[in-house]
């Protein structure tokens, strides 16, 4: 925690769904920013919790959202008041320590009019032979002219090489661009979990609202990653960008599943989607399921997709320059993910790169 | 420095090299010529250690060590450089980053400290100027969207930065216009050194107008059919490769 303090990042640590500590509280409260555990928020700011909780992800949304709504014990709460630019990055660090349990934390971030916040989320869990469930719900609300940037580096235990153990990561994440000119940006680097079902989405309700989704999903050994986003265009001139990079290795399966929906009232909505898949080895799979529901003829929607392999020629070229095969693979994979990594805050980008290298260790040989 | 004895190599079960014997000493420039399919590029790839090629017999010694037992990256760190005929694109990997990693891999191997960023940039800019290369190419993806000429110049830039003991240039001249050819030849000439050997693999005599070889070898059907000095290249230009084929089969 000390290292994090030095880096100037405020941290809320949540172990087994219990928030254990929040740093930099005083500095944040000077700016009027509320950053605390959910249980504290219920005690100290009940009016805000009542006003926004469950308004983006209702308790009847899906099975795992219902489960979370029924049992969640804690999580993080953030409120950025009108016109405030949060003076530092906010971060929650999640860890599942206990055996035979799940984690059901809840995150609610509200950015009031004209405010700005960047929020980071990191996750780890120790190795266990049995599967564990992580069923979190994250709700973001951006009012007029507000901006929320939400970054995740997810490294839940993925199970062993034979697929024993690992986390089931079934998470509902949704942001509501409720006000005009608001913006919500999701950036995720997903390397862990045995099975991931996760589709951080944006409801682009406000006029000129902007939704972004940048994702790197790595699946090695027996992992299954099924991830993507939904961009629901309701407001006029709403815009969305989707950049998804999937990397599959071992016997893993990696799917991009995304929905772009343009409602009849969303005049001049625009979307650009780019889905790239990289395959390492012969037994893995990459799948792309882009859904588009366009109900307004003025919409402009673009979808680009590529699937590639690291070629023998690329590896040999690097090796001929004196670079080991493993370093060459890391270099090529990081190059492939560059567009997403550049969206991450600096400290996280370095960590994400290192994590990727570890996740793919021995994937080519 | 390089001793190749009766080297036979195949790819996918087809024998391409059928007994090549060649010696290269420091300070020498050799040209290896020959018609398409004669095994020129295969010879270059086998020396560099491409995993697709299988050496079936013969030996290759580099400074009296068995080269064939070394991995490609070890050969590179020992000072062997291959300029590729078709340099591969590596999207998203910064050209300068790869170059720096290559330099540091060799330095580490020799127990030297890593090159510092300032020294690297100075050196790169200086060499790029000599090659008449646009400085922006350093910050692009490796060969990503480069023109044919830019890719070849980029190979020579790497050559100039890495300063290998043995440089093998595989058809570096092919597909170049005259300005690019001169720039590439200038880059190669600047690297001539009593401690360094250069092997030019080429189909045409054209490059040899600008880089004067000490020896010319003609490969035909997987063997060296003739060796001589630079006048052999001129003879070839005049008579064509059929002349060698006839001589070889006679």
Interface residues (C-beta under 8 A of the other chain):
Chain A: X311 X312 X313 X314 X316 X317 X318 X319 X320 X321 X322 X323 X324 X325 X327 X331 X332 X334 X335 X336 X337 X338 X339
Chain B: X48 X49 X50 X51 X52 X71 X72 X73 X75 X76 X77 X81 X82 X84 X87 X88 X90 X91 X92 X93 X94 X97 X98 X101 X102 X105 X106 X109 X141 X158 X162
